[in-house]
Each structure stands twice: as C-alpha cells, then as structure tokens.
Amino acid sequence: MVSNRLLVGLMGCIGRLDDAIAWYTEPEAGPELQRLAHTLDRWHTESATSVKTRTHNGRTKAANAKIKDVKRSRN
C-alpha cells in the first residue's frame, strides 16, 4: 500500500510534469521543446499511472527480447 506521504510526493511529480508541458508549449520554447511537449502530453496518462502504481513493462520487454534472440539464433 502506498503511504499518504509518498502519494503526495508522487502527485507533486505529476504536477511538475504538467508545468513542464505548459512551459514547453509556449511559442518562445522553440520547435524542439514544443514537439517534446506534444510527446509528453500524449503519454501523460501512461506516465502518471506508472508513477502512481510504480509499475513498468520491463519483464515483458525482456521476455520479448529473449524470444527475438532465440528466433534469430535458429536462422
């Protein structure tokens, strides 16, 4: 179970991400940061969920990489 203190800290991280997205979308930020803001905004829900639940897809990626290696070695 996530403690209230940790949850408040995590929500602060998500708030800072929102601030960064807002700042990067300003016209003065330039095209590179605006593109980054678009990417961050597009992945916001997934990022926030990952931070809140402290989960990731590392095991799935590792399994897929292993499968790919085995398939390659057969050829």
PEPEPE-V97722 format. One record per pair of residues at least 4 apart in sequence whose C-alpha atoms are under 8 Angstrom apart, sorted by the first residue. I is the first residue (numbers start at 0). GAP is how many residues later the second one is. Records with the same first field share a line. If there is no record, write none. Layout:
# PEPEPE-V97722
I->GAP ; GAP
This chain:
# PEPEPE-V97722
1->4 ; 5
2->4
3->4
4->4
5->4
6->4 ; 45
7->4
8->4
9->4 ; 41 ; 42
10->4 ; 41
11->4
12->4
13->4 ; 34
14->4
15->4
16->4
17->4
18->4
19->4 ; 17
20->4 ; 16 ; 17 ; 19 ; 20
21->4 ; 15
22->6
23->5 ; 9 ; 10 ; 12 ; 13
24->4 ; 8 ; 9 ; 12 ; 13
25->4 ; 8
26->7
28->4 ; 5
29->4
30->4
31->4
32->4
33->4
34->4
35->4
36->4
37->4
38->4
39->4
42->4
43->4
44->4
45->4
46->4
47->4
48->4 ; 5
49->4 ; 5 ; 6
50->4
56->4
57->4
58->4
59->4
60->4
61->4
62->4
63->4
64->4
65->4
66->4
67->4
68->4
69->4
70->4
